[in-house]
């Protein structure tokens, strides 16, 4: 009893399956979701901008918190009134910057939502 015909049939079946899977896998995701490639690249760009802006916002928030903590520490020192006031001003500036970044984040999220629809 020869195994050659069985092997050839199995191998042929394997090649056919492999061909179908490579054709399906090579289709871009944009066609699957029915979103043009231009929109996909714009969505990816918006996502990367959002990540950067979120990092910036966290940085501004952390700096504001650090300056608030420093001002709270110095508030009981009579010689450090000016320094305390300066730390509070810097903290407020950082909060304003974080608010501006948050506005930009909200605008990008709205744009991303508009593109995804």
N, C-alpha and C positions, 0 to 999 in steps of 0.2 A: 504494500500500500504506500503510495507516494504522497508526500506532504507538499509537493511542489504546487499543484493546482490550488490547494487551500491557502498556501502562503501567498501566491500571486493574487488571488481574490481579496485576501485580507489587506495586502499592500495597496492594491488599487482602491479599495474602499477607504483606506487611510488617506491616500493622496487626494481623493475627492473631498473628504471632510476637511482636510487641511486647506485645500484651495478655497472652499466656501468660507471657512473661518477667517482666512487672511483677507478675503474680499470684504467681509462684514467689518472686520477690525480696522481696515484702512479707510472707511468712510469717516469723514470728520464729524465731530460732535455737533457742529452747527447745523448740519443737515438733519440730524436725528431730532433736534429740538425745534427745527424750523426757524432758526435764527440765523440771519446772514453772518458771514465771517467778519464783516466790518463791525457789526454790533458786538460780536464776541470779543474782538480785540479792544473795542471801546469799553466794554464791561470789565475786561481784565485790567485795562489802564485805570479805570475808576477804582477797582478793588485795591490796586497797588497804591494809588493816591490815598485811599481811605486808611490803609495800614500806616502809611507815613504820617498822616495827620493825627491818627489816634496816638501814635508814639509821641508826636510833638505835644499834644494836649496833655498826655500823662507827664511829660517833662515839665511843662508849665505848672501843672497842678502840684507836682512834687516840690518844685522850687518855691511856690507860694506857701506850701505847708512848712517847708524848712525855714523860710523867713518868718512865718508866723510863730513857729516854735522859738526861734531866736529872739524875736521881739517879746514873747511871753517870758522868756528866761531873763531878759534884760530890764523888764518893766519895774523891777524893785530896786534897781541900781540908780541912785540919784545922779551920778555922773554920766550915765548912758542914755539920757533922755533923747538926745539928737540921734544917736545910733538906733534906739528903739523905734523912733519915728521913721527913720530911713528904712528899716527892715519892714515896717508896716506898709510903707509906700511901694517898696519893691514887690511885696506880696500882692498888693492890689494891682500893680502893673501886670504881674504874671497871671492873675485871675482874669484881667481884661483880655490878655492875649489868648488865654485858654477859651474864653467865650467867643472870640473871633474865629478861632480854629474850629470850635464846635459849630458855628454858623456855616462854615465852609463844608464841614462834614455832613451837616444836614442837607445842604444843597446837593452835594455829590450823591447822597443816599436817595434823594428825590429823583435825581437824573438817572441813577441806576434802576430805580423802580420803574421810571418811565420807559427806559430802554427794554426792560425785561417783559413789558406788556405788549 
